[in-house]
Amino acid sequence: MKDKLFWVLAFVVFAILAFLIDPPHNPTFLPANVTRVLLAVNLTVFLYLLHRFVGQPVNQALEARNEDIKATLAEARDKLSEAEKLRGEVRARLDKVEAEVAEMYERAEAQGKTEAEKIDVQTREEETRFMRRVDEQIARRQVETRQQLAQDTAALTAQLTKELLSATMTDKDQQNVLARSLAALENVPEKE
């Protein structure tokens, strides 16, 4: 109903404009009023055809593109949210590993102090030997801890990278990343 009312209104406006404009020389032998009405009809039909065959398809294409952009934007927001979540998980795990390393260091340091106090009571010779053993033990534990930390971090990184990249990488890209990760793991010293 609105559409018909619009076209009737358009015809009336064109008719009013046709009657307000002084028409040029009329080559037909129709009366001037009939020519003006025909001009209004002609303009209305032209505008309708333009709207029907050009305006609507363009409008539909623009609406479809708008929906595509909205869908892409929503998908990008979802992926960003997921990436932020994964980042938070990785940060939490790294913080936990750092706390464990600090705790191990504190324990090792506390053990070293206790042993040092016992050694002070003993002779200089025993003190020298015992301090050597404590230093070796601390060094060994630090090496083991670093190795374990490197292995855990590498495994965690590989797992998270696999999960994150499996959705966005091709099989060839995944094989390249896997090969590089394996090469990096081969360079990590093994436990003795």
N, C-alpha and C positions, 0 to 999 in steps of 0.2 A: 504494500500500500504506500509506504514512504517513497519507494522508487518511482511509482506512477505519479505521485504528487510532485516529486522533484522535476520530472520531465514536463508536466503540465506547467509548473511554475517557470521552468526554463523557456518554454514556448511563449508564455505570457510576457516574460522579460524581453525576449527577442522581438516579439510583436511590438511592444512599446518602443523599443529602440528603432525598429524599422519605421514606425510612424513618426518618430522624432527626427529621423535623418531625412533630408531632402534627397530623394533618389535621383541618380543621374539620368541621362537620356534613356528612355525605355524603348528598346528595339522591338519588343513584342507589342502587339496591339491590344494587350490586356489593360484594364484600368489600373491606375496607380495603387489603389487600395488592395487589389488582388495581388499585384506584384509584391507589395510589402508583406502580405500574409504569406505568400509563397517563399519570400526571403526568410521569414521567421520559421516556417516549416523546414526549409532547407538547412538553416543553421541548427535547428533542434535535432534533425535527423543526423547531421554531420557530427554534432557533439555526442549523440547517443552511440553512433557507430565507433567513434574514437574511444569513448568510454568502454564499450563492449569488447572491442577487438584489440585495443592497446592498453587501456588503463587496468582492466581486470587481470590480464596475464602478468603485467608488470607488478601489480599489487600482490598477486599470489606468489610470484617469484621472490619478492622482497620479504613477504611473511615467512616463506619456507626458509629463506636464508637466515632470517632473524631467529627462527626456531633452531636451526643448525648451530648458530653461534651460541645460543643459550645452552644447548646441550653440551657443546664443546667446553664452554666456560664452567658448567657444573661438573663435568668430568675432570677438568683441570683442577678445580677446587678439591674434589675428592682425592685426587692423586697427591696434591700438596698436603692435605690433611694426613694421608697415609704416610707420606715421607716424613712429616714432622713427628708422627707417632713413632716411626722406626728410629728416627734420630734420638728421640727421648729414651727409647729402650736401650740403644747403643750407649748413650751417655750414662744411663743408670748402671749398666753392666760395667762400663769402664770405671766409674766411681767406686763400685763394689770391689773390683780388682785392685784399684789403687789403695783402698782402705785395708784390704787383706795384706798387701805388700807392706804398708806402713805398720800394721800390727805385727807381722813377721819380723820386721826390722826392730821394732821395739822389744819384742820377745828375745831376739838374738842379742840385742844390746843389753837387756837385763841379765840374760844368762852370762854374758861376757863380764859384766860388773861383779856378779856373784862369784864367778870363778876367779876374778882378779883379787877379790877380798880374801879368798881362801889361799891364793898363791902368795899374798903378802906375808902370811904366817909362815909359810915354808921357806926353805933356803933359796938363795939366789939361783942356784943351778936348776932346781925344780921349777922356779918361777919362769925362767927363760924357756924351758921345754914346754911347760903348760901354756904359756902365752902363744908359742908357736902353733900348738895344736888348736887353740881357740881361734886364732887368726885363720888357720887353714879351714877349720870347720865353718866359720862365718863366710869365708870366700867361697867355699863349696856350696853352701846354702844359698848364697846370693846368685851364684851361677845357675844352680838348679831352679831357683825362683825365677830368674830372668828367662831361662829356657822354657819353663812351664808357662810363664806369662806370655812369652812370644808364641808358643804353640796354641795356647788358649785364645789369644787375640787373633792369631791367623785363622784358627778354625771358626771363631765367631765372625770374623770379617768375611771369610769365604761363604759362610752360611747366609749371612745377611745380604751380602753382595749377590749371591745366587738368587735369593728370594726377590730382591729388589729388581735385579736386572733381567730375570727370567720373563718378566712381563713386558719388557721394552726392547730386549735384544734379540737379534736373529740367532739361529743355531751357530752360524760361523763366528759371530761375535762372542757367544758364550764359550765356544771351544778355545778361542784366543785367550779369554780371561782365565779359563781353567788352566791352560798351559802356563800362563804367567804365574798364577797362584802356586801351582805345583813346583815351579822353578824356585819361587821364593821360599817355599817350605823346605826344599832340599838344602838351602843355605843355612837353615837353623841347626845349630849344633845339637847332636844327640846326647841323651843322658849317659853318664858313664856308669 
